[in-house]
């Protein structure tokens, strides 16, 4: 698969790698960003990469805990950031995905994932897959 730098306006797709946990997804994304992402203004800041890795963790964990398991994981490098696509086996669309991003008022051990994803991502899309399940796709800016 040919890769072009996001600087020339093209998308760079990564090769498929087995991702079975949030940890392996984070490791893969960190390697991809470190090896290939260059903005015209310079490399992504450490804070932007940490935000990206937090979104990776939340999306993959949600697929495993609430989506019947992780069916696939893709990373696309774009001039404006990183597009993450997480595939799972559940047709259920989380209602929190279209929320305001407000954090829960009381700490109950969960409920923080989608507000963080909403705050740190752009262009959140959820699509049903033809063979069942869904794909959650988000764009995380790195500027």
C-alpha positions as a LaTeX table, in Angstrom:
\begin{tabular}{lrrr}
\hline
Residue & $x$ (\AA) & $y$ (\AA) & $z$ (\AA) \\
\hline
Unk1 & 0.00 & 0.00 & 0.00 \\
Unk2 & 1.43 & 3.35 & $-1.01$ \\
Unk3 & 1.71 & 6.11 & 1.56 \\
Unk4 & 1.98 & 9.81 & 0.92 \\
Unk5 & 2.67 & 12.43 & 3.52 \\
Unk6 & $-0.41$ & 14.20 & 4.91 \\
Unk7 & 1.40 & 17.43 & 4.04 \\
Unk8 & 0.54 & 16.97 & 0.37 \\
Unk9 & $-3.17$ & 16.75 & 1.19 \\
Unk10 & $-3.42$ & 12.99 & 0.84 \\
Unk11 & $-4.66$ & 10.41 & 3.25 \\
Unk12 & $-2.14$ & 7.88 & 4.50 \\
Unk13 & $-3.71$ & 4.58 & 5.48 \\
Unk14 & $-1.95$ & 2.23 & 7.79 \\
Unk15 & $-1.65$ & $-1.47$ & 7.21 \\
Unk16 & $-3.99$ & $-3.75$ & 9.08 \\
Unk17 & $-2.56$ & $-4.99$ & 12.36 \\
Unk18 & $-4.16$ & $-7.23$ & 14.95 \\
Unk19 & $-5.59$ & $-5.04$ & 17.69 \\
Unk20 & $-7.20$ & $-6.93$ & 20.56 \\
Unk21 & $-7.02$ & $-4.44$ & 23.41 \\
Unk22 & $-6.83$ & $-0.75$ & 24.20 \\
Unk23 & $-3.13$ & $-1.19$ & 24.98 \\
Unk24 & $-2.30$ & $-2.70$ & 21.57 \\
Unk25 & $-4.42$ & $-0.02$ & 19.86 \\
Unk26 & $-2.56$ & 2.76 & 21.70 \\
Unk27 & 0.80 & 1.22 & 20.85 \\
Unk28 & $-0.11$ & 0.96 & 17.17 \\
Unk29 & $-1.43$ & 4.53 & 17.00 \\
Unk30 & 1.62 & 5.93 & 18.79 \\
Unk31 & 3.90 & 4.17 & 16.29 \\
Unk32 & 1.88 & 5.39 & 13.31 \\
Unk33 & 1.80 & 8.99 & 14.52 \\
Unk34 & 5.46 & 8.94 & 15.47 \\
Unk35 & 6.55 & 7.47 & 12.14 \\
Unk36 & 4.33 & 9.26 & 9.67 \\
Unk37 & 2.47 & 12.36 & 10.83 \\
Unk38 & 4.01 & 15.70 & 9.98 \\
Unk39 & 2.08 & 18.93 & 9.93 \\
Unk40 & 3.36 & 21.93 & 7.99 \\
Unk41 & 3.87 & 23.65 & 11.36 \\
Unk42 & 5.84 & 20.73 & 12.81 \\
Unk43 & 5.16 & 17.48 & 14.62 \\
Unk44 & 2.18 & 16.97 & 16.88 \\
Unk45 & 2.58 & 18.13 & 20.47 \\
Unk46 & 2.84 & 15.54 & 23.22 \\
Unk47 & $-0.47$ & 16.81 & 24.64 \\
Unk48 & $-2.23$ & 16.30 & 21.30 \\
Unk49 & $-0.84$ & 12.76 & 21.09 \\
Unk50 & $-1.95$ & 12.05 & 24.68 \\
Unk51 & $-5.48$ & 13.28 & 23.80 \\
Unk52 & $-5.44$ & 11.02 & 20.74 \\
Unk53 & $-4.38$ & 8.01 & 22.83 \\
Unk54 & $-7.14$ & 8.73 & 25.36 \\
Unk55 & $-9.72$ & 8.67 & 22.55 \\
Unk56 & $-8.22$ & 5.41 & 21.24 \\
Unk57 & $-8.52$ & 3.85 & 24.70 \\
Unk58 & $-12.12$ & 4.93 & 25.17 \\
Unk59 & $-13.30$ & 3.80 & 21.72 \\
Unk60 & $-11.62$ & 0.39 & 21.91 \\
Unk61 & $-12.73$ & $-0.19$ & 25.49 \\
Unk62 & $-16.32$ & 0.70 & 24.57 \\
Unk63 & $-16.24$ & $-1.77$ & 21.67 \\
Unk64 & $-14.96$ & $-4.53$ & 23.95 \\
Unk65 & $-17.25$ & $-3.80$ & 26.92 \\
Unk66 & $-20.45$ & $-2.66$ & 25.23 \\
Unk67 & $-20.14$ & $-3.62$ & 21.55 \\
Unk68 & $-19.80$ & $-7.37$ & 21.75 \\
Unk69 & $-16.07$ & $-7.23$ & 21.08 \\
Unk70 & $-13.61$ & $-5.55$ & 18.78 \\
Unk71 & $-14.22$ & $-6.48$ & 15.13 \\
Unk72 & $-11.61$ & $-4.17$ & 13.59 \\
Unk73 & $-9.50$ & $-1.06$ & 14.06 \\
Unk74 & $-8.21$ & 1.39 & 11.46 \\
Unk75 & $-6.06$ & 4.50 & 11.57 \\
Unk76 & $-5.99$ & 7.05 & 8.74 \\
Unk77 & $-3.61$ & 9.99 & 8.76 \\
Unk78 & $-5.09$ & 13.19 & 7.35 \\
Unk79 & $-3.75$ & 16.71 & 7.04 \\
Unk80 & $-6.12$ & 17.81 & 9.82 \\
Unk81 & $-5.43$ & 14.94 & 12.21 \\
Unk82 & $-6.04$ & 11.23 & 12.70 \\
Unk83 & $-9.22$ & 9.36 & 11.78 \\
Unk84 & $-9.89$ & 6.37 & 14.00 \\
Unk85 & $-12.42$ & 3.74 & 12.95 \\
Unk86 & $-13.43$ & 1.11 & 15.48 \\
Unk87 & $-15.67$ & $-1.77$ & 14.41 \\
Unk88 & $-17.69$ & $-3.85$ & 16.86 \\
Unk89 & $-20.39$ & $-6.54$ & 16.78 \\
Unk90 & $-23.32$ & $-4.63$ & 18.28 \\
Unk91 & $-25.96$ & $-2.75$ & 16.30 \\
Unk92 & $-26.80$ & $-0.59$ & 19.34 \\
Unk93 & $-25.86$ & 3.06 & 18.89 \\
Unk94 & $-24.83$ & 4.63 & 22.20 \\
Unk95 & $-27.13$ & 7.55 & 23.01 \\
Unk96 & $-24.25$ & 9.31 & 24.81 \\
Unk97 & $-22.39$ & 9.58 & 21.49 \\
Unk98 & $-24.64$ & 12.46 & 20.50 \\
Unk99 & $-24.54$ & 14.19 & 23.86 \\
Unk100 & $-23.11$ & 17.54 & 24.81 \\
Unk101 & $-19.84$ & 16.20 & 26.20 \\
Unk102 & $-20.81$ & 17.18 & 29.74 \\
Unk103 & $-19.12$ & 15.02 & 32.35 \\
Unk104 & $-21.32$ & 13.17 & 34.86 \\
Unk105 & $-22.08$ & 15.12 & 38.04 \\
Unk106 & $-21.41$ & 12.19 & 40.36 \\
Unk107 & $-18.60$ & 9.67 & 40.10 \\
Unk108 & $-20.19$ & 6.27 & 39.57 \\
Unk109 & $-17.19$ & 4.54 & 38.04 \\
Unk110 & $-18.27$ & 5.01 & 34.43 \\
Unk111 & $-19.92$ & 7.45 & 32.08 \\
Unk112 & $-16.79$ & 9.50 & 31.34 \\
Unk113 & $-15.77$ & 7.87 & 28.03 \\
Unk114 & $-18.20$ & 9.45 & 25.59 \\
Unk115 & $-17.95$ & 12.96 & 27.06 \\
Unk116 & $-14.15$ & 12.74 & 26.65 \\
Unk117 & $-14.48$ & 11.42 & 23.08 \\
Unk118 & $-16.89$ & 14.24 & 22.23 \\
Unk119 & $-14.60$ & 16.90 & 23.72 \\
Unk120 & $-11.42$ & 15.64 & 22.05 \\
Unk121 & $-12.77$ & 14.54 & 18.64 \\
Unk122 & $-14.42$ & 16.06 & 15.61 \\
Unk123 & $-16.72$ & 14.54 & 13.00 \\
Unk124 & $-18.09$ & 11.66 & 15.04 \\
Unk125 & $-19.85$ & 9.17 & 12.75 \\
Unk126 & $-21.58$ & 5.93 & 13.67 \\
Unk127 & $-22.61$ & 3.62 & 10.85 \\
Unk128 & $-24.20$ & 0.18 & 10.86 \\
Unk129 & $-22.16$ & $-2.50$ & 9.11 \\
Unk130 & $-23.78$ & $-4.65$ & 6.43 \\
Unk131 & $-22.95$ & $-7.90$ & 8.21 \\
Unk132 & $-24.05$ & $-6.59$ & 11.61 \\
Unk133 & $-22.40$ & $-4.44$ & 14.18 \\
Unk134 & $-21.29$ & $-0.85$ & 13.72 \\
Unk135 & $-18.33$ & 1.36 & 13.01 \\
Unk136 & $-17.55$ & 4.37 & 15.16 \\
Unk137 & $-15.33$ & 6.81 & 13.33 \\
Unk138 & $-13.87$ & 10.01 & 14.76 \\
Unk139 & $-11.37$ & 12.62 & 13.66 \\
Unk140 & $-8.89$ & 13.68 & 16.34 \\
Unk141 & $-7.03$ & 16.88 & 15.48 \\
Unk142 & $-3.34$ & 16.99 & 16.27 \\
Unk143 & $-2.87$ & 20.73 & 16.29 \\
\hline
\end{tabular}
